[in-house]
């Protein structure tokens, strides 16, 4: 049961159920965070750190980036701030929620050699509940992509254990960046399924208010005791206006039709050489990508006989990542960039039944030389349309 207090009138008890849509004020948003913490969850949300908006631990609404805005372009990211009470006036930063499910470094097992015996033990699975607050729709889609890759218990039990204990508060996007192309990928600016709660920030009537749609029983439980009122048709109309305005601001596009076949026909296209002349093979694009899952495994030992098998994020841009006996399979930057792009946009479909790209634009903004994968795909598509022979 949830106490119906926000919006005036005498308090009354009103149940909150899946599918309900409520309206909170800023204090209600803070109470939601407090409820999640009181329930034992570690609450994570967007925070300002080192000149960017990144995931971090939050204890209340005041930790959120109120008044902050970002400007993003190929190879460029800048923050600014004003005196508004807008909490979610920014697009995605360099950090993604992937790290909560698939940490950049983790121990697979530990072992000791004692008296000639080798004894190995696995670290206990993470049983803590994590509530992520403020996941954008493209990030919600990225979690769904990771579920297809790593979510099978037999593939990665550590990922599965964390995923089962993840509570997601998604926030629909009203301020996309210049690098976003989620509309082309069908991943935004409105949120799809998969969140426990979906929030839309509305700024059309003075102080910000928050439209909240309940997606799960856990989401309904988290609203227990939170001051709210039922959403009106005016609130729903305001949400539609936010998403329509957001869609109009997204100008970068990617034609996804037949990409796998397009790349397969053009594996020796000269555009791969052109992009390789600019690419630094630094791996920035893969480190900020919310779906890239390449990793390396290493065994480390010490003189005391302690051993650890560690898994760390890697990148298909690393020369050694494709090393097999005798040398690297992809020795050139051209071959490594081609592998990344054709897998991300094309052959990922063959493996996992979805694109590996959610249109968040991180790889564009955080590429030191501003390489834009939408431009690269479009250039190859344009050349593919040029007739091979002149008119008869």
N, C-alpha and C positions, 0 to 999 in steps of 0.2 A: 504494500500500500504506500501511496505517496501523498504527502500533505500538500493540498492545493492552496497556496498562499499568495503567489506572485500575481498581481493584476488587480488587487483590491477586492473588497467584499469579505464576508465572513469566511474564515478558514473552514474547509470541509475535506473529508477524506475521499480520495478518488484513486482507483487502481490504475496503474500504468501497465500497458500491455504491448506486445510486439505489434508494430504497425502504427502505434500512436504517434502523433506529431505535437510537440509541446514548444513553448517559448520560454526561454530563460533570459534573465538579465545578467550583467557581469558578475554580480554576487552569486547568482545561481550557478554560473560556470565554475566559480571558485568552490562552491559547495560540492559540485560533482567531483572535482579533483580531490577534495578532502574525503569524500565517501570512498573513492577508490583506494586512497592511502589507508583509511581506517579498515578497509577490507583486506589489508595485507599486501596490496600491490605496490610495486615500485613504479612510480609514475614518471614517464618520460614525455618530453614535449619539445617544441622549438624554443631555443634560447639563443641569445646573441653572444658569440664568442669569437675572438680573433678576426673581427670584421666581417663575419658571416652569420647567417641563421642556420644552426645545426642542431641535431638531436642532443638533448641533455636532460638531466634529472630536474624535475620541477616539484615544488611543494605547495604551490598555490597559483592563483591567476596572475599575481604580480610578477611571476617569473617569466611569463609569456612576453613576446616582443611587441608590446603595445606601441603604436605609432611608427613602427619601422616599415620601410619599403625597400625593394631592391630594383636595380636596373641591370639587366643581363643582355649580353650580345655575344657573338662569337669571340671567345678568348677574353671576356670581360664580365666582371661581377662587382657591383658597388652597392653599399647600403646607404640609406638616408633616413632621417627621422623628422617627424613633425609632432604637433601637440594634439593630434586626434586621439580618440579612444579606440581606434581600429586595432584589433589584435592580430588579424590574419591578412594584413595587407601586403603580402609578399608571396612569391612563388618558391619552388624548392631550392634549397641550398646544396652545398657539396656533399653533405652527409645524408645517408638514407637509412631507413629502418631495417634494411637487410642485416646490418651489424648486430641487431638484437636477436635475430634468428640464426645467423650464420656468422659468428664472430670472426674478426680478421685473424685471430690467433687462438688456437685451442689445443689442449692435450688430448690425444686419442687414447693412449694408455701409458702407464708407468710400469717399470719392471726393475727388479734387483737380481743380481747374481750373488748367491751366498752359499757357501759350502758346495759349489759346483752345481747348484740348482738355479734354474731360471724361473722366476715367479712374476707373472704379469697381472696387473689389475687395471680396470678401467675406472676413471673418475666417475663419481655418482652423477646421474643425469640431473640437469638443472630443474628443480621443482618450484622455483619462485614464479610468482605471477607478475607479469609486466603489462602495464597499461600504457599504450602509446597514444598520445593526445595530439591531434593535429595532423594526422596523415592525410596527404592530399589524395584525390581520386586516382592519379597516376601511380602513386605509391601503393594504394590499395590493390590496383591491378598488378603491380610488381610483386606483391606478396602472393597473389594468386599464381603468377608465373613461377615463382620459387617453389610453391607447393607442388607444382607439376614436376619440377626437377628434383627436389630434395625431400618432398613430403612423405614419400613411402617409408614406412618404419624400417624396412630392410635396407634402404639406401642410406639414410642418415638418421639414426635414432636420436641423436642429440638435437638435430633440427626439429624432429617430430615432437620431442618432449617440450621444447620451447614454444613451438607453435600451438600446442594444446593449451598452454597457459598464457596466451597472448590475448589481451583485451584491446580492441581498436576503436578509438574515437576518430572518425574521418571528418575532415572539414572541406566542404566544397570550395572551389577556387573562384574567387571574384577578381583577382589581380594576376593574370598570367604574365609570364616574362616574355621578352622578345624572342627567346629561344624555344618556347614551348610549341609543340605540334600534337598535343593530345587529341585534338579533334580528328586528326587523320587516323589515329590509332584506335579511336573509339573508347578512350580511357578517361575522358573529362570533357568539360570542366565539372559536370555533375558526377556524383559518386555512384558506382554500381554496387552490387551485392558484396557482402563479406565483412562489413563493419558491425560492431555491436551498437554503435550510435553514429548517426550522421548529422553533422552540424553545418548550418549555413549562417554566416554573419550578415545581418541586415542593418543597413545604415541609413535608411530612407526617412526615418522619423526621429531625428535627434540622437540620443544616446544609443549605442549599439545594442541590439538584441539578437538572440541566437535561437534560430529554429532548429529543433532537435527531433529527428526521426528515430524511433526505437527499432532496432533490427533483431535483437535477441532477448531471451529471458534475462541473461546476465546484464544486458544494457538497461532493461527495465528495473532490475534490482539496484543498479548503480544510481538511479534517480530517486531512490527512496529518501523522503524527507527534503528533497531539493525544491525550493520555491519555484513555481512555474504557473503558466496558464495554458489552456488549450490554444492551438494555432487557429487563426481565423483565415477566411479566404483572402483577406488583405495580406496576411503573412505569406501565404502560398504564392500570391501574385508577385510579392516583393522578391521571393526566391527565384521565380521564373525570370524576373527582370535582371537579377544578378547574373544568372547563368547565360542569358541572352547577351548581355553586355560583355561578359567574359569571352564568349564565343567570337564576338565581333572583333575583339582585340587580338585574336590569334591569327596571324598572317602567314606564319611559316607552315608549309604543308609537305606531305609525303604521299605520293601515289603508291599505294601498297599492292595494286593489282598485278598479280603474276610476278612478284619480285624474285622468287626462287628461280623460275625459269629464265628471267631476264639476266640474272647474274651467271647462271649456268651457261648461257649462250655467249657471255662476254668475259670469260675468265682471263683472256689475253688482251682486253681492251686497253688502249694507251692511257686511259684515265687513271688506271692503277699506278702507272709510272709517274704520272703528274702528281698524284696525291702523296706518293712515297717521297718525292723530293721535298715536300713540306713536313711530313710526319716525323716527329722526333722518336717515335716508338717508346715514349715515356710511360705509357700505361695509365695516364691520368683518366682517360675515358672509361677504362674498365674499373678503376678504383672508385669512381663516383657513380657508376651505373648501378641502379637498384636491382638488376637481375643477373649481372655477370657472376658466375660461380666457380671460375677456375681456381684451383688451389694446388699447392705442392705439399708433399709429406716428407718430413725429414726425421731421422733418428739421431738423437743426441745422447751422449753418455759422458760420465765423469770418472775420475780415478777411483772413486769410492764404490764403483759398480752400479750406480744408479743410471737408469736409461729412461728416456722419454721418446715417444713418437708424437710429433707435433704436426698439426695441419695449419697452414697459413695461406691467406689469399695470394693468388698469383695472377698472371695475365698472359693472354695469348700474344701480347706484344713483347714478352720476354724471350730472348733468343733461346735460352735453355729450356723453356717450357715445352718445346716440341722436340727436345733431344731424344733420339733413340741411338742404339749402338752404332757408332760410326759418325754421328753428327746430327745437326738440327734438321728437321723435316722442312721447316720454313726459315731458311737462312737470310732472306732479304726482308727489308721493311715492306716492300710491295706485297710479298706473299703473306706477311703477318697482318697488314691492314685488310687485305682481301679476305683472309680467313675470318677476321672479326666481323666485317660488314656483311659478308655473305651468310655467315652463321646467324648473326643477330637478326637480320631482316628476312632471311630466306630459309635455310635448312633447319632453323629452330622449329619451324612448322612440322617438318618431317619427324623430328624427335619427340616434340612435346605437344603438338596440336595447337600451338599459339605462336605469335611473334615473340621474339626476345626483346623487343623494344616497346616501351609504353609512352614514348613521346614526351618525356619529362624535360629534354633539352640539356641535361647536365653535361653530356659529353661535348656539346657545342660550346657552352659557356666556359668549361674548365679545360678545354684544349689550349695549350700555350700559344699555338699558332692559329687558332680559330677555325680548324677544319669542321665543316658542317656536313654531317652524313646525309642530310636531305638534299644538299646540293650535289654531292657525289652520286647518289642514286639517280637524281634527275638528269645529270650529265650523261650517265650510261644509258638511261632510258631514251634520251633524245637522240643519241647516236644510233641506238638500236632501231629507231624509227626511220632513219635515213635509208632510202632505197640502195641496195647493193649494186644495182645496175641502172644505167640511164634509160630514158624512154626508148621504146623500140621504134 
